[in-house]
Every structure is written in structure tokens, then in C-alpha cells.
Amino acid sequence: MPKRSENGLSRRGFLKGVGAAGALGAAGAAAMTSTQGWLKPIAADAAADERVAYTYHHSHCGGMCPLKCTVRGGRLAMIQPNDICEDRYRTICLKGISEIQHIYGDKRIQTPLKRVGERGEGKFVSVSWDEALDEIVDQIKRIQAESGKGSVMVTSGAEADVPFLAPVLGARGGGNPGIDVGIGNGLDPATGMGAGYAMSAPEARDWTKSKLVLTVGSNYCESSLPSARLFFEAKEAGARMVTVDPHFSTTAGKSHEWVPIEPGTDAALFLGMITHILESGLADTAFMANHTSLPFLVNAETGALLKDREPSIDPEKKAPVPGQLDLFYVIDGSGSVVRADKAATTVLSGSAEVDGVRARTVFDLLKETQKQYSVEWASRITGIPADKIRELAELYAAGPSSLCLGWGGNDKMSNADIAGHAAAVLTAITGNIGKEGAGVGVYVGASYGGYAATLGSWALPETLAAGEADVPMYDLRYKENSVRAHIAVGDKLAQCMANMSKSEEWARSLDLIVTADPYFTEAAKWADYVLPLTSRFEYDEEIGNIASGYSHIVMQQKVIDPLFEARTDLWLTREIAKRMGVEDALPKTSLERAQAVLGTSEDPYVSSLTVEKLADNQGMWPCEGIAEVRRVAMDRTFPTLSGRMDVYYESLVEDAQELPQWEPCSEATWDNPDRERFPFQLINVRSRFRIHNQFNDAEWLQQFYEPTLNANPADLAAYGLKTGDVAEVFNDRGSFKVRVSGNEAVRPGSVRMIEGATADYTVEGNMQSVTNDEFIARGSKLMCGPVIPFSDTLVAIKKA
Amino acid sequence: MTKLAIAVNVGRCVGCHTCSISCKMSNNVPDGMLWNRVLTENSEVIDGAVGVYPALSRDYLPLACQHCENPACQKVCPTGATYKDGKGRVEIDYDKCIGCRMCMAACPYNARVFNWTEPVRSAGSNYGEADVPVRPKGVMEKCTLCSERTDRGDAPMCVTCCPARARVYGDLDDPDSEISKIAREKNVRILLEEMGTSPQVFYFE
């Protein structure tokens, strides 16, 4: 593998005349052979054998880039953006292009494998598909007969295409994800949007209407490259781009202004801004009174919201019907307590006695709790100068402002929900939502932010259904449960749980582990059977899956035949279903499923679209209405219980988090006594070089990046380390070894690594060996359960 | 006349290396070699920053053949393998290249790469545009401005694939082209102007 320095990518004075001589590659005399007869265009013997096919790429960066693929002599020869669409939807990045090499890489699983050594030892023998599947299904049947259907767990990543696997087995899923739900846990109950992932923002194209685009804890100009274009469109349209990040990230570097912050203190910044806005009369009084729960009356003793009756419940969803404004009480302009739906005018401040109960408004409670969060306090916690916090607050309040949150920063720390909740309050008091240029949430990823087609699906009989995941996967290691078998499509073991030694202990305790994946991952080492799946580019029929991309319906066509003995996800599911005796419930072909995905849509323009029409249009079809930017809550109604922004969280009264109250991180704080032994916070970040653990093995990306611990050069020097050295990174949970790189962009006191660094790509060991797996007490009460605080981790480093 | 060129908006460049890798793909560039690379300016490490935390700046410099009007590489080529073509591009006639590497030494931009060994491709076969010639051991190569694509009227692959749309391709001899407007109206940076090579590739913000 060529090291980065050999490519001279970062060499100082690469240009001659500016500094030292540049990189020249390998030394040695070149053979002076004649080139006569050597040179011939590839096309000479291959042009007749060339074809073009279309597919889409990964979803987890928010890209889902539609790709135009050239195949020559049966091999993938070129990948370009699909050009059937408008220019702005022609997206691609280095990861998509790297597939030219990656799909043929030596980490592809070529045949089904069966474990012969100890779990985790990585010793396997090749077996036939029939042998592997017969044995796997026999074991599943036996385990389920002994311990119930739910003793088998099926997990899959967003990239996998196995919608039927868990129902076919009657198995349970993985339950709450623990990842990317930190901020959303706190934000989404207020907006009723976002599904716990803070995906409540409008499309990032809306930024061009913003005066301020305030990004806090997100690095989309690197981690979601199609977002970069939208960022620059907004910047050139005149929006002020301000990025708050502990590190000088790519997005920070491209912003008008970077505001460095102490890691894990985003909530304190928002609380300080809230105080300044309230105290300076910058709040949007009309929005607060008419579109939020701030005027609602609360029982001053119990903290319960005064309600007229019990909320109506939707029997199908088993959840309260949204929009029940008539449940709540407010004080109207004449000082009377009235039902919120009847109030002609509403005041924000006041108290009243209702049926002998002393009641106060949420707004007054907020003002009271905010007293402890002065701008000076916020400055001490965040390390941001007080004047800068005031300036940001004033700019934000003036609006229209977009508040862009992310999954890569404070989201992975134990207090993330408080940051999300405080962001909700900040939005609510300024009315920066439901109008052009305003919004809150994750703007990362064009395909997440754009229009999504309402696709149909293949219907399974009711007899086939997945079971409940009563204990989430990350808790199986600690809580009593019945899971004895894990069928994993993609790497969950090393990717989705912190504290690797606990994960390994759990893996040893199971009766059966099966991993299916195109690539041999860290988790595969722990499997009893490893099954080779196809990549996005291979299929056994002309048409594979149909999905929703960036404001388009996108189609996976067969680019090349399956490589090696790899089979498609759907083929695998069918083979298992056959052995379970339920194959008739599944589509016989991928085409049959594709027809159902389109044909059963509730949306007429989708259901009238045929597979043939889609294929004839290079596998892309625009969603209706995409000329307009997708915006949210423009009528200022929210799918919450009251129909307003419900910023008061009654369910968290016991935890004193009904309104956002500051709480430091659980581990990565400066006053943690462990900081003496483990002086650095280790942040897991996302980058242009990976999608989680994917592309670790892509050689074309390895030429730019290998897993490296980035640290401030002064911090490295204090431990006798310099760029290129190998360091052991450790704490009481475990350790790993990795090369270090000194970079001023890294905040002193923190060290920074791109997530997903597993043992085959580090010098030794897994990054996940040291990450924090301890949950906060209120975690189970949060919308999506606790977030795994991967980055709320302290480590020490020493020269290895 | 035609003078094909590329302008790079460094304000928009996010240092993602997509230009670099798309070029590699399109032009069948072997392992260990790049025709186009993204440098982090004044930094020892990739994605580094200049200054001391938190007073920092970072600039990326995508760098490939500058298609100079007055190419230093051409002057030193003993066989005439390196030439300025009719569309203003600096090209190599691989059949004439004897691998003396005089051009490599002369190019102040370090834009040229040499096939020291038999080319190795970890993809397992050739890739890219069908009509791009395969270069053997002992031959010099570099950015051709995707001559096969641009001859057909397509943009160079780095321009087509840039996620941030930081690259502008066009004809500097066409006064109405976007690139000509940028050349006229923007504060343009030319690399190593003092070398007198007059690059046609230029940078702006």
C-alpha cells in the first residue's frame, strides 16, 4: 500500500521553487525500452463488449449517489454520476469512484466460510452455500424450538437489503439503535418530527434564504460530500456561515467563522444564547405565544401540565393523537385561565390558581431555570468568549436562521439529549422554524433532506412477522435476555457497540453467529458462518432494488454478474425461507418485488411508474414537486400532542429535565479525577474516507488515509510523540495501537480519530476497545433510548 | 484558436480528493501514481492547519499539469514527445517518450509521474475511458486535460465529478466562456508566476 507521503499529498514545498524537492516516487533507473508495439487503446479489443448500466451508491452518508457505470469485458471500468437528472442531482465522490478497485479487493468474501478455530480467532474453511445454509437453518430451528423464536436476533445496516429476513425467521431485530439519536432524543419530542434522529430540518437548499447558517457539531462538508455544494450556494447567496466545533473541521475551515468549543458543551452554548435572547428582548413573542407550549400552565407542585382530560389515543399507533391543543390551559389577555384552543390572546407570563392548584406558565419556569445559565456561565463552560455568545445569539434571533446539528459531535456524548432539548427551546423562542431560511435539525445528506418518494412494498402474510426486541442489542451484554443466535447483515459487533471486550465476551456466549456481508469485517471474525453477499454493482437479475434517493426514485440495475460465489441479499433470504418452508411468501424474483414497490405505492405518480419506464430513464425518476425546496412546518403546525412546538417534557420531570438543565458529560470532563490518568478525550468522527466501517479496505482510499490518531502537536510532544510514530491508546477498558499525526486543527486535550478503525487497519487492536459504554440513568425514558456515548471517552497515549 | 483550461475555485475546494481519484479512474492511472492531487498548503500532514490553535487557516491546492503556455517540460524534451497541441493542451506522445525524465525534473509543479516499474493495478485490469492509451514501464505521464474526453466535447472527469463544483473547464480563447470571465473578473492566482511558464490552469476564490 502506498503511504501518503509517497504521493506527496501533504508535503510542504511540493512545488519546486517553493521549498524542498518534491516527491519523485520510487528511485532507480528507468528502463529505456521502446514503446513501439506496447501502446494500444483499451477500446481496440474491448469496445464491442462495452455496456452502460445504472445503480445507486450507499445511503449512510446521505448521498445515495446515482451512478452511471461502464462495463467492459464483464468488468467494472468506469463510474460517473448518472447524467439523466438535473445537474444538481449528479452527485458522486471518491468513495463511489473507489469501487472500481474496491469491489475486486482482497477483503471480499469469496465463498461461504465455516469457523474451525475459536470464536474471534479468524480460522475458517470454505464450504458450499448448501452446506452452510442447511447447517445454519438447522441450528436456528433447534434454538427456536428450545428457546422461542425471539432467541434469534436479525440485524442489518441501512445498506443491507433484507426486509424479509427477520419476519421469515420470526426473529427479533436489534431494537433501539444507540447511535445518531443523541441530539434527536432531546430535539424531536418538541417538533414531533425527526424520528429521534433530529431529521426535522428542511432541505439544505433552503440555506440560501438564511441570514445565518449556524452549524453546531456537524462536519457535512466532509462527511456528506454532496452537501458541500449546497453549503457554497448558501455562502455565495449571502448567508453567514458559522460553525461551532471543538476542532477546525473541514466545514469550520470553509465557514466565514469557526467558533471553537469545549467538547460536550453544546447545551451550555444554547442555554447561554437562550438567556441572552430572553434578557435582551430579542425573542419572538408572537411565535412563542401562538406556536409553542411556552404559555401552557403547569402544576407548580408536581410539574405536570394542566390538562382538560386524558389525551385521545390512536388505537392503531398506540400513541396520542397529535394536535390536541384543547387539552391545555393558558392565561388569556384578560388574565383568565382558558383552554388553549379557546384563547383569543395568550400571555406568556403569569400564575393562576386552578381548582386549588397553583399553576405557572412554562415560559415563567423557563425564565427561572435560565437564571443559573448566564452568558458568563456559558462562557466558562464552553470556553467561548461571552461577547461571542451574545453576538451569535443576536444574529440567530434576528434570523432567518438555520440551526444545523449533527451526529458526529456532541451527539455521541452522554448529555446529547440536553443539547437537543436546548436547541429546541432556542428555536422556539426565536421562531426560527416554519419559514423560509429557518429550521432546526440535521441537514446532513442531500438524500435525507430532499423529497422522498412514497414507495410501496411487497406484502408478507400476517403469519410472518418479526418479534419485539425487548432488550436492545447493546444491552444484551448486560441484561438478562433470551437471545442465543445473531444473524448479522453487516458489522454490528464492532461498529455499533462501545467497549469491545464486553462485545467479545457476549459474542463468545452465543450459540450461533452468522455474518453476511460483501466484505470480511471485524465482526466476521466472531462468526460461525460467514456468507458472501454481492456489492451494489452485482446482481443476478437485470433489476435489483428500487429506493428513494435525493429527490428521485432510484433503481439498482445489474452492472456486473455476482463476483466469486457472492449472492444477493434477496437470494439469501429466499434460500433461508425455502429451508423454513415459507418461500411462497416471498417474491420469486427481484423484478416481482420491484413491481410491487412501485405498483403498491399510495402515490399515483409512483404507482403509475413501471419498472420498464424507470429503466428506460437510466434508472432515475424525479419526485413530484422537486423544483421547490422541501420545507417543513410552513403552516406552523407540528405533529406533537398540542400541535405546537412542545418544549416542555413532562415525562422527564422526575429527572429535572422537563426544561433543559445543564449536566456535564459523564466521563470526558476536566474535573473527572480519571483525567489525571487519562488526559485526552477521544472523539470518533466521520470523514470523507469512510462510511462507518465501510471502505476500510478500499485501496484507492488507503492511498489518502490510514487510521491515524490526530492530536495537537503540543500534546503529542508532551508524550514524546511526533507525526508518524505509533502510540498505544488506552484506558481501563482496553487499548489499541495506531499511528499518530500532529495537527493544530485538533483541540488541545482532545484526540481525534475517524470512526470504524478495526484491527486489520490499525497497527494493533480495535478503536472500539476503549470507547465508553455507560448509559445515563434517564436513557431508557428518552425517545429512542440512550445514546451510546462513544466520544464521551477519556484515554491516555504513550509511545508504542 | 482554442486554449482549453481549468480554473479552480479554491474557496469551494473541500479537499475531498474526488478530482484526484476520478482522474485516476478515467485515465487508467496505475497504483501508486496520481495525475492530480490535492495538497494541504503549508502543512506537513494531510488536512493540517496553519497557525496555532485556535488561530488557524487551511487551504487546499488541487494540483495537476498546469498546461503552461510556455511549458518548461517541453523545452527539455529531447525527442519532441512533449508538445503543445492545437487546443492549447500540453500532451505527451508516448511512442516518442524515451523515459529520460528531463521533463520531470524541469516541471516546477511536480505534475509528472513516471512508470518506474511495470504498471500495477489493484483493480485487476485496465479501467477508464476506452480510448485512453495504456502506458508501459519507462514512460512519463501526467494530466492530459482528459484529451480523449475533451476532444469529444465532454468536460474532464475531475470537473464532472467535483462534488463542490469547484472546477471550471472551458476555452480561454472564447471571450464568452465562463472561464474567460473568471480570468478577467476574479483575483486570479497563478502558481510560480516567476518561473515564466504561464500556466493556463489558475486558481481563484
Chai-1 contact restraints between the chains, C-beta under 6 A:
chainA,res_idxA,chainB,res_idxB,connection_type,confidence,min_distance_angstrom,max_distance_angstrom,comment,restraint_id
A,P2,B,G32,contact,1.0,0.0,6.0,A-B,restraint_1
A,R4,B,I46,contact,1.0,0.0,6.0,A-B,restraint_2
A,N7,B,L34,contact,1.0,0.0,6.0,A-B,restraint_3
A,L9,B,R37,contact,1.0,0.0,6.0,A-B,restraint_4
A,L9,B,I46,contact,1.0,0.0,6.0,A-B,restraint_5
A,S10,B,T40,contact,1.0,0.0,6.0,A-B,restraint_6
A,S10,B,S43,contact,1.0,0.0,6.0,A-B,restraint_7
A,S10,B,V45,contact,1.0,0.0,6.0,A-B,restraint_8
A,S10,B,I46,contact,1.0,0.0,6.0,A-B,restraint_9
A,R12,B,E44,contact,1.0,0.0,6.0,A-B,restraint_10
A,F14,B,L39,contact,1.0,0.0,6.0,A-B,restraint_11
A,F14,B,N110,contact,1.0,0.0,6.0,A-B,restraint_12
A,L15,B,Y109,contact,1.0,0.0,6.0,A-B,restraint_13
A,K16,B,P108,contact,1.0,0.0,6.0,A-B,restraint_14
A,G17,B,P108,contact,1.0,0.0,6.0,A-B,restraint_15
A,G17,B,L192,contact,1.0,0.0,6.0,A-B,restraint_16
A,G22,B,N110,contact,1.0,0.0,6.0,A-B,restraint_17
A,A26,B,W116,contact,1.0,0.0,6.0,A-B,restraint_18
A,G28,B,W116,contact,1.0,0.0,6.0,A-B,restraint_19
A,A30,B,G99,contact,1.0,0.0,6.0,A-B,restraint_20
A,A30,B,W116,contact,1.0,0.0,6.0,A-B,restraint_21
A,A30,B,G138,contact,1.0,0.0,6.0,A-B,restraint_22
A,A31,B,K137,contact,1.0,0.0,6.0,A-B,restraint_23
A,A31,B,G138,contact,1.0,0.0,6.0,A-B,restraint_24
A,M32,B,I98,contact,1.0,0.0,6.0,A-B,restraint_25
A,M32,B,G99,contact,1.0,0.0,6.0,A-B,restraint_26
A,T33,B,G138,contact,1.0,0.0,6.0,A-B,restraint_27
A,T35,B,Y94,contact,1.0,0.0,6.0,A-B,restraint_28
A,T35,B,D95,contact,1.0,0.0,6.0,A-B,restraint_29
A,T35,B,P136,contact,1.0,0.0,6.0,A-B,restraint_30
A,T35,B,V139,contact,1.0,0.0,6.0,A-B,restraint_31
A,W38,B,P136,contact,1.0,0.0,6.0,A-B,restraint_32
A,L39,B,Y94,contact,1.0,0.0,6.0,A-B,restraint_33
A,L39,B,P133,contact,1.0,0.0,6.0,A-B,restraint_34
A,P41,B,D131,contact,1.0,0.0,6.0,A-B,restraint_35
A,P41,B,P133,contact,1.0,0.0,6.0,A-B,restraint_36
A,I42,B,N126,contact,1.0,0.0,6.0,A-B,restraint_37
A,I42,B,A130,contact,1.0,0.0,6.0,A-B,restraint_38
A,A43,B,A130,contact,1.0,0.0,6.0,A-B,restraint_39
A,A43,B,D131,contact,1.0,0.0,6.0,A-B,restraint_40
A,A47,B,A130,contact,1.0,0.0,6.0,A-B,restraint_41
A,R75,B,S125,contact,1.0,0.0,6.0,A-B,restraint_42
A,A77,B,Y127,contact,1.0,0.0,6.0,A-B,restraint_43
A,M78,B,G128,contact,1.0,0.0,6.0,A-B,restraint_44
A,I92,B,C161,contact,1.0,0.0,6.0,A-B,restraint_45
A,C93,B,T18,contact,1.0,0.0,6.0,A-B,restraint_46
A,C93,B,P163,contact,1.0,0.0,6.0,A-B,restraint_47
A,L94,B,H17,contact,1.0,0.0,6.0,A-B,restraint_48
A,L94,B,T18,contact,1.0,0.0,6.0,A-B,restraint_49
A,L94,B,I21,contact,1.0,0.0,6.0,A-B,restraint_50
A,I97,B,I21,contact,1.0,0.0,6.0,A-B,restraint_51
A,I97,B,S22,contact,1.0,0.0,6.0,A-B,restraint_52
A,I97,B,M25,contact,1.0,0.0,6.0,A-B,restraint_53
A,I100,B,M25,contact,1.0,0.0,6.0,A-B,restraint_54
A,I100,B,A123,contact,1.0,0.0,6.0,A-B,restraint_55
A,I100,B,Y127,contact,1.0,0.0,6.0,A-B,restraint_56
A,Q101,B,S122,contact,1.0,0.0,6.0,A-B,restraint_57
A,Q101,B,A123,contact,1.0,0.0,6.0,A-B,restraint_58
A,Y104,B,A123,contact,1.0,0.0,6.0,A-B,restraint_59
A,Y104,B,G124,contact,1.0,0.0,6.0,A-B,restraint_60
A,C221,B,V14,contact,1.0,0.0,6.0,A-B,restraint_61
A,L225,B,C16,contact,1.0,0.0,6.0,A-B,restraint_62
A,L225,B,P163,contact,1.0,0.0,6.0,A-B,restraint_63
A,P226,B,P163,contact,1.0,0.0,6.0,A-B,restraint_64
A,A228,B,V14,contact,1.0,0.0,6.0,A-B,restraint_65
A,A228,B,P163,contact,1.0,0.0,6.0,A-B,restraint_66
A,A228,B,A164,contact,1.0,0.0,6.0,A-B,restraint_67
A,R229,B,A164,contact,1.0,0.0,6.0,A-B,restraint_68
A,R229,B,R165,contact,1.0,0.0,6.0,A-B,restraint_69
A,F232,B,R12,contact,1.0,0.0,6.0,A-B,restraint_70
A,F248,B,A49,contact,1.0,0.0,6.0,A-B,restraint_71
A,F248,B,L56,contact,1.0,0.0,6.0,A-B,restraint_72
A,T250,B,V14,contact,1.0,0.0,6.0,A-B,restraint_73
A,G253,B,R58,contact,1.0,0.0,6.0,A-B,restraint_74
A,P260,B,P54,contact,1.0,0.0,6.0,A-B,restraint_75
A,R688,B,C16,contact,1.0,0.0,6.0,A-B,restraint_76
A,E699,B,S122,contact,1.0,0.0,6.0,A-B,restraint_77
A,W700,B,I21,contact,1.0,0.0,6.0,A-B,restraint_78
A,F704,B,H17,contact,1.0,0.0,6.0,A-B,restraint_79
A,T723,B,V45,contact,1.0,0.0,6.0,A-B,restraint_80
A,S741,B,V45,contact,1.0,0.0,6.0,A-B,restraint_81
A,N743,B,V45,contact,1.0,0.0,6.0,A-B,restraint_82
A,N743,B,G48,contact,1.0,0.0,6.0,A-B,restraint_83
A,E744,B,A49,contact,1.0,0.0,6.0,A-B,restraint_84
A,E744,B,Y53,contact,1.0,0.0,6.0,A-B,restraint_85
A,E744,B,L56,contact,1.0,0.0,6.0,A-B,restraint_86
A,A745,B,A49,contact,1.0,0.0,6.0,A-B,restraint_87
